[in-house]
Amino acid sequence: MGSLVPAFAQGEDKQIQVHLANEVIPLNSHATTVAGFLDELSINLPQDAFVDPPVNAALNDGMSVFLEGLSV
């Protein structure tokens, strides 16, 4: 049998600032991309959602991720 490969690679622990609904939420992540970070949080983006940086961008320690068009 083949080995299972995780959907998103895991890297070192990073501190990320999430900007959502006029709040800044400090979170930690091991994801290597913004998409992986959103997956860790079980966030499914609606079609009209805005994410900056884009979901295919690398996730770096200390970065901010802006989410618009999501309800919590």
C-alpha positions as CSV (number, residue, x, y, z in Angstrom):
1,M,0.0,0.0,0.0
2,G,1.1,3.6,-0.7
3,S,1.7,6.0,2.1
4,L,-0.7,8.8,2.8
5,V,0.4,12.3,2.0
6,P,-1.1,15.2,4.0
7,A,-3.1,17.7,1.9
8,F,-0.9,20.5,3.1
9,A,2.7,20.3,4.2
10,Q,3.5,21.2,7.8
11,G,6.4,23.5,8.7
12,E,7.7,25.3,11.7
13,D,5.4,27.1,14.2
14,K,4.5,30.6,13.0
15,Q,2.6,33.5,14.6
16,I,0.0,34.9,12.3
17,Q,-2.2,37.9,12.7
18,V,-5.7,37.3,11.3
19,H,-7.7,40.5,10.4
20,L,-11.4,39.6,10.4
21,A,-14.5,41.8,11.0
22,N,-12.5,44.8,12.3
23,E,-10.6,42.6,14.8
24,V,-7.0,41.3,14.9
25,I,-6.8,37.7,16.1
26,P,-3.3,36.3,16.9
27,L,-3.0,32.6,16.0
28,N,-0.3,30.0,15.6
29,S,0.1,27.7,12.6
30,H,2.4,25.0,11.2
31,A,1.0,25.5,7.6
32,T,3.4,26.4,4.8
33,T,0.7,28.3,2.7
34,V,-2.2,30.5,3.3
35,A,-4.5,27.8,2.0
36,G,-3.0,25.3,4.5
37,F,-3.6,27.8,7.3
38,L,-7.2,28.2,6.3
39,D,-7.5,24.4,6.2
40,E,-6.1,24.2,9.7
41,L,-8.8,26.5,10.8
42,S,-11.5,24.6,8.9
43,I,-12.4,27.7,6.9
44,N,-14.1,27.2,3.6
45,L,-14.1,30.4,1.6
46,P,-17.3,31.5,0.0
47,Q,-17.0,32.6,-3.6
48,D,-17.2,36.3,-2.7
49,A,-14.5,36.1,0.0
50,F,-11.4,38.2,-0.2
51,V,-8.0,36.9,1.1
52,D,-4.8,38.8,1.2
53,P,-2.2,37.5,0.7
54,P,-3.7,35.0,-1.9
55,V,-4.3,31.4,-0.8
56,N,-1.3,30.1,-2.8
57,A,1.1,32.4,-1.0
58,A,3.7,31.1,1.4
59,L,2.8,31.5,5.1
60,N,5.6,33.3,7.0
61,D,6.1,33.9,10.7
62,G,4.7,37.3,11.8
63,M,2.6,37.9,8.7
64,S,-0.9,39.3,8.6
65,V,-3.8,37.5,6.8
66,F,-6.8,39.7,5.8
67,L,-10.1,37.9,5.5
68,E,-13.2,39.7,4.1
69,G,-16.6,38.3,3.2
70,L,-16.6,35.7,6.0
71,S,-19.1,35.5,8.9
72,V,-18.2,34.0,12.2
